[in-house]
Amino acid sequence: MCILMKPQRRPLSNMGTEEDISQLAELFRLMGDTSRLRIILKCLHTPISVSDIATQLELSQSLVSHHLRLLRTARVVRSERRGKQVFYVAADEHIQCVIEDMVAHISEPDQNEEDD
């Protein structure tokens, strides 16, 4: 479970509108791309520049910039300008918690395997 203080949550029963479900599906689709997920992980806790992300992930700066543009539009990351450089970091605690909770989930033993 994410150890960050979680703000008041909207009940999942209120997620019934097609627009909400579509928006959520699009967010998971964006985060489901391997390159974008690797970028999100680099931005999770500390602001990092496009060039540092590109170097660390061995991707081109233009590809990283393209992915960051999509992630910023979806409010997954936010940008911070420092002089001439732009740094990216997870947009908020929600993003950190989603990723951390999913990492914890995949690290747990598979309960179904024990039942077999």
PyMOL commands that set and color helices and strands:
alter all, ss='L'
color gray80, all
select helices_A, chain A and resi 12-14+18-32+34-43+50-57+61-73+93-107+111-115
alter helices_A, ss='H'
color red, helices_A
select strands_A, chain A and resi 48-49+77-82+85-90
alter strands_A, ss='S'
color yellow, strands_A
deselect
rebuild
show_as cartoon
